[in-house]
Amino acid sequence: MIFLIGIFVLLAAWFIWQKWKQKKQDALPLPADYPALLQEHVSYYRSLSDSKKREFEERVRLFLNRTKVEGVGIAIDDVDRVLVASSAIIPIFGFTDWYYPLTDVLLYEDRFNDAYETTGDDRTILGMVGEGGALQSTMVLSKPALHEGFANETSKGNTGIHEFVHLLDKVDGATDGLPEYLLDKSHIKPWLELIHKSINDIKANHSDINPYGITNEAEFFAVVSEYFFKRPDLLEERHPKLFARLEEIFHQNPIAPDKEVEG
C-alpha cells in the first residue's frame, strides 16, 4: 500500500510539474521581429486587418511555444519558424482554441524518401506527418519546399499548409478527406461526391487542380486546401462549389479575411 501511495504521489508531482512547465513556456513572448517577418514573407498575414494580425501573431506565439521546430543536419532561423507556424495557423485561423497534437516539426535540407534519406533515388517526398511510434506527434518537411510555398505567391501550392490540413483531417480518427468534425453531417455525402467529380475532371485534363489530388480523397482535400488559401480568387472563379464547401469547412474566406463565416 505504501508503495502504491508513493507511486501516486510521484505521478501527481510529475503532472503538476508538467503543467507548470507548460504554463511557463506558454507565457514566453513573441520575438519582437516576428511581426515584420510575417509581413515580409506571408501574404495571408498581409491581407488581414490590424486586429486580425495581432490575433494571428498570438496564435503563432502559442504554436511556437508548444512545438519545437528543428533542423535535421541543417541550421534553421527565425524565418523557418515563422513559415512553419504560419503553415499551421492559416488552416485553423477560423477556429478558436484549436491546438495540434504536435510536439516537433523537423526540417530537412531537401526532398526525402520513406526512410527520410535526402540522398539517392526515389526522393519524392516534400512533407510527412507521423503515423505511429516515435513519429506520432512529429511532422517532417523539406525546407526548400516550405519556403517555396510562401515565396511563390502566384502558385496554388504550399507544402506546409498541405501537411497541416492532413492533421486537421485526422482529428476524427481517419485521414480520409472527410473532416467530419468540420462539416455538417448533411454535407458529408455531397462533399464526397464533389471530391470524386473533381478527381474525374483532373483525370480527364479538365481541371487546373494539382494532379497529385487524384491519389486519394485525403490528398485531394489537402491539395485543394492549398489552392483555397494560396489562390482563393482563382478557386472561387474556376471551382465555385469547391470554394463554397471549403469556406464552410475552414470557417473562413481568404478573399475577405475579416468576414465572419459559420460552419
Residue pairs with C-beta under 8 A, 6 or more apart in sequence:
22 66
25 65
25 66
26 62
26 65
26 66
27 65
28 61
28 65
29 61
30 57
30 58
30 60
30 61
30 64
31 78
33 78
34 57
34 60
34 61
34 78
34 82
35 53
35 57
37 78
37 79
37 82
38 45
38 53
38 56
38 57
38 60
38 82
38 86
39 45
39 46
41 79
41 82
41 83
41 86
41 150
41 151
42 82
42 83
42 86
42 150
43 150
43 153
44 86
44 90
44 229
44 254
44 257
45 53
45 56
45 86
47 254
47 257
48 56
48 257
48 258
49 257
49 258
52 257
52 258
56 89
56 93
59 89
59 92
59 93
60 82
60 85
60 86
60 89
62 99
63 85
63 88
63 89
63 100
64 81
64 85
66 99
66 103
67 84
67 85
67 88
67 100
67 102
67 103
67 104
67 105
68 103
68 104
68 105
69 76
69 80
69 81
69 84
69 85
69 104
69 105
69 107
70 76
70 104
70 105
70 106
70 107
71 80
71 106
71 107
71 109
71 143
72 106
72 107
72 108
72 109
72 116
73 108
73 109
73 118
74 107
74 108
74 109
74 143
76 107
76 143
79 147
80 107
80 143
80 146
83 146
83 147
83 149
83 150
83 160
84 105
84 107
84 141
84 146
84 160
86 150
86 160
87 146
87 149
87 158
87 159
87 160
87 161
87 163
87 164
88 100
88 102
88 160
88 164
90 161
90 164
90 229
91 161
91 164
91 165
91 168
91 225
91 229
91 250
92 98
92 100
92 164
92 168
93 252
94 250
94 251
94 252
94 261
94 263
95 251
100 164
100 167
101 137
101 167
102 137
102 138
102 139
102 167
103 137
103 138
104 137
104 138
104 139
105 138
105 139
105 140
105 141
106 138
106 139
106 140
106 141
107 141
107 142
107 143
107 146
108 116
108 118
108 140
108 141
108 142
108 143
109 118
109 142
109 143
109 144
110 118
110 123
110 142
110 143
110 144
111 118
111 123
111 124
111 125
111 126
111 142
111 145
112 118
112 123
112 125
112 140
112 142
113 120
113 121
113 122
113 123
113 124
113 125
114 122
114 125
116 140
117 123
125 142
126 141
126 142
126 145
126 159
127 139
127 140
127 141
127 142
127 145
127 146
127 159
127 160
127 162
127 163
128 139
128 140
128 163
129 138
129 139
129 140
129 163
129 166
129 167
129 170
130 136
130 137
130 138
130 139
130 140
139 163
139 164
139 167
141 159
141 160
141 163
142 159
145 159
146 159
146 160
148 155
148 157
148 159
149 155
149 157
149 158
149 159
149 160
149 161
149 226
149 230
150 158
150 160
153 230
154 231
155 230
155 231
156 208
156 209
156 210
156 226
156 227
156 230
156 231
156 234
156 235
157 210
157 223
157 226
157 227
157 230
158 226
158 229
158 230
161 225
161 226
161 229
161 230
162 222
162 223
162 225
162 226
163 222
165 221
165 222
165 225
165 226
166 175
166 218
166 222
168 179
168 182
169 175
169 176
169 177
169 178
169 179
169 218
169 221
169 222
171 179
171 181
172 178
172 179
172 180
172 181
175 218
176 216
176 217
176 218
177 192
177 195
177 216
177 217
177 218
177 219
177 220
177 221
178 188
178 191
178 192
178 217
178 221
179 221
179 249
180 188
182 249
182 250
182 251
182 263
183 191
183 248
183 249
183 263
184 248
184 263
187 245
187 248
190 245
191 245
192 217
194 241
194 242
194 245
195 217
195 220
195 221
198 207
198 209
198 213
198 220
198 224
198 239
198 242
199 213
199 214
199 220
201 207
201 209
202 209
202 211
202 213
202 214
203 214
207 239
208 234
208 238
209 220
209 223
209 224
209 227
209 239
210 223
210 226
210 227
212 219
212 223
213 219
213 220
213 223
213 224
214 220
224 235
224 239
224 242
224 246
225 246
225 250
227 234
227 235
228 235
228 242
228 243
228 246
228 250
228 254
229 254
232 243
232 253
232 254
232 255
233 255
235 242
235 243
235 246
236 243
236 255
247 253
247 261
248 261
248 263
249 263
250 261
251 261
251 262
251 263
252 259
252 261
253 259
253 261
